[in-house]
Amino acid sequence: MLRRLALTAVVPLAVLAAAVPATTATASGAASSGPVPSAAPTSGPFAAARPALGPLPMPLPLPGFLDDGEGTGAGEADEARTRLTVSVENSGVPGADGTFELECGPTGGTHPEGQAACDRLAEAGATRAGRQELFRETPEGTMCTMIHGGDAFARIVGTWEGRAVDTTASRRDGCEIARWNSLVPVLPDVR
């Protein structure tokens, strides 16, 4: 996704950089027969400020472009910056309670569902709403149904896509149950 976004930004800049010298050369070249009209002010406080003519600077290439897509590209670098410690208590799911390490890009650690958890994090990270909401705690004063979903409790600490994460999750009411369910399989499915 990020590789596609970067390519989208690089191509228009390359086209602009190639177009600017061509238009500059025809406007001031030997073929012009007189003064060329300009949008630059000729008097006033901005008269001294002249636009810099010449090619636009090219951005540095991304690592994925240097080796023809082999190795670590921009999207893989973001995923590699995911490293979480997940602690779960009282879930009622055999083997789900305890403290687990989760690393994505490549998948590693001691999390029992590591690949599925990394896939869920990548899916949430692909949308703006997912990046903003995934680990955000329920705001104080939110109207939530008074449904008790069990005594399960979890704490997630670490880094997700380069952002610090330190949050807790429980199943004390409807909002927290929905939040817990949105984090499955990072957290165990206790439904």
Disulfide bonds with the S-S distance in Angstrom:
Cys104-Cys118 1.97
Cys144-Cys175 1.98
